[in-house]
Amino acid sequence: MSDTPIFEATPEAKGKAKQLRIFAMIAWLLAMAGQAFAIFRLISDETLVWLIVAIVVILILAITGSTLWKKANRLDPASEKDGTKFFIQNQLGAIMGVLAFLPLVILILTNKNISGKTKGIAGAIAGVAMVAAGLTGADFNPPSVEKYTEEIKQQTEEARSYNIDTDNVYWSKAGNKYHAFNDCQYIKGKALSNGSIKQSWEDKGISELCKVCKKKSIKAGPADTKIIE
């Protein structure tokens, strides 16, 4: 069985990550456009309801962008060796979430042409939305090439201890676990990919062994080839 090399996302994973990042950018641009519209057209006593609606829409767009961005980072993570790039790539969702509201919050609170009531209601809602967008966009456990490499190594060593051929596991297109047996009840009859544990990580970000396969592997022992014809 091969040693675990450094994690490298597959071209397919990189392509999907690129697509997700484009969609995330579009969502953030729409959020920014919504903020600009709210600033220039909706900060007034007469349009308070529509301002609140706009804030909700901006929040949805900001969170959508952050969610897509995080998914992309898990498919194609940054390396910790470049600290600046690593921070920006993993925390861009939080940065964009705050920027989608910060100018709006400032202009609401400093506007002299609206009543104190409107300022208080709109300012509070926009402030809460900004915090929510920032926290949702932040990644408190960011992925990295180094982290994935270490986790693959640990997962491979653990699988070997269960008598699993770590170069010959299975996973399905929609699944989130890899399997030691291709006739496992969870993947039987499905189109399967076959390769090493490392390949399952690089292909789909799968990092967990099926519990049914784990029990069966321990019970079967090293003599079982794990391949069902």
N, C-alpha and C positions, 0 to 999 in steps of 0.2 A: 504494500500500500504506500502511496506517495506521502511525502511530508507536506504540511500545509504551507503554501507560499503566501506572499502578500496578496491581500484582497485587491481585485481589480474588476470594476463593473464591466459587464459584457457590452458589446456595441448595442444590443437590443435594449438593455437596461439604461444605457446612456441616452439612447434615442427617446425612450419613454420619459426619462427625467427631463430632457430638453423640452419635450412637448408639454409636460406639466408646468415647467417654469414659464413657458410662453403664456399658457392659460392663466397662471398666477399673476404675471405682469399685466395681462389684459384686465383682470379683476381689480388690481390695484389702480390702474389708470382710470378705470370707470369710477372707482371710489374717489379718486382725486378730482375727477370731473364733477362728480356729485357734490363734493365739498365746495368746489368753485361756484357751482350753481346756487348752493345754499347760502354762500357768503354774499353773492351779488344780488340774489333775488328773494331770499326768504327770511332775512334777519329783520323782522318787523313785528309789531304787535298783531297786525292783521293776518299774518301768515304763520303764526306759531304752530298750528296743527301740521301744516305742510313741512315746516322746519323739522318737527319731530319725526315725521314720516321719512324725510330725507336722511336724518341721522341714522334711523334704523336700517335703511337701504345701504348707506355707506358702511355701516357695521357689518352687514351680511357680506358685502363685497370684500371688505378687508379680511374677514375671517376665512372666506372662501379662498382668497389668494394665499393666505398663510398656510391653510391646510394643504393646498396643492403643492406649495413650495416645500413643506416638510416631507411630503411623500416623495418628491423628487430627490431631496437630500438623502433619503434612506435607500434609494435606488443607486445613486451616484454620489457618495459622500466625499467631503473634502479631507485633506490630510492635515493633521495637527502640526506638521512641520512649518507650515506657513500660518502663523498665528492670526495675522490680520485677515487673510482670506477665509480662514476657518471661522472666525468670529462673525464676519459679515455674512457669509453664506448661511450660517445656521441661525443668526438672529435678525436676518433681513425682514422676516415676518413681523417681529416686534417693532422694528424701526418704521416700516411702512404703516403698521397699524396706528402708531402714534402720529405719524405725519398726516394720516388721513383725517385727523381730527384737531390737531394742535392749533393750526391757524384759525379754524372755525371757533374753537373754544375761546381763544384770545380775543377775537373780534366780537364775539357775543358779549363777553364780560366787559369789554372796553367801549362798547357802542353806547353813545349818549342819546340816541334817538328812539330807544325802546324803554318800556317801563321796567321798574324793578322786578315786578312779578314775572314778566316775560324773560328778563335777563336771568332770574333765579331758576326758573323752570328749564329753559333751553340750555343754560350753562351747566346745570346739574346733569341733565340727560346726556349732553355732549361729553361732559367730563367722565361720566361713568362709562360711556361707550368707548372713549379713548383708552381708559384703563383696561376695559375688557378686550379691546382689539390688541393692545400691547401685550397683555398676559397670554392671550390665545396664540399670538404670533411667536412668542418666545419659546425657544427649545431648551428645556431644562436638562435634557439628557441627549445632547446632540450626537449624531453618528459621526464616525470618522473612519478612514482607511485603517488606522492603527487599531481602533476598537473592534472593527469587524474582523481583522486578521486574528486578534487575540481570541475573540469569541468563537471563530471558526475552529481555531486550534483546540480550544477547550471542548467544543461540541464534538469534534472528531475524536479526541481522546476518550471522552465519555462514551461515545458510540462504540468504539473499539472494546471498551470494557464490557459491553453488552453482547460481544461476539458479532458485531455488525460489520460487514464489508463497507467501509466508508467511501470506497470508490464506486460503489454500486448500489445507490439508493434511488428512490422514485418520488416524483411529485407531480401533481396535476396542475393544470393551468389556473384553476380557481382556488386551489388549496393553499393553506398557510403552514403546513407541516410536511416534513419529508418522511418517507416510509422505507422500512427495511424489506418488506414483502410486497411484490406487485399484485398479490391477490388480497391485500388488506381490504376489509369491508368498506373503508372510506374512499378507496380509489378504484375498486373493482369495476371493470367495464368502462372506465374513463380513459381518455387519451393521456398518456403519461410521458414525462420526460425522465431520462435515466442518466445518472452521472454521479459525481462525487458530492459530498456534503458541501464542499467549497463551491461547486457549480450551482447547487440549489440556492446558495446565498447570493451568488453573482447574478443568477437568472431572475430570482424572484424575491430575494431578501429573506428566504426561509431560514429560521434559526432554531426550530424546535422539532424534536422527534415525536412521531405519533406514539401515544401511550400504549395503544394496542400492539403495535409492532415492537415496542420496547419490552413488554411483558412476554411476547412470543419469542423474541430473540434470546432473552435470558433463559427461558424454559427450554428452547431448542438446543442451545449450546453451540460450540464452535464447529461441530460437524455439519450443521445445516448450511446449505449454500445460499439460502434466502431467495432463490430464484424459482418461481413456479412456472413451469411450462404449460 
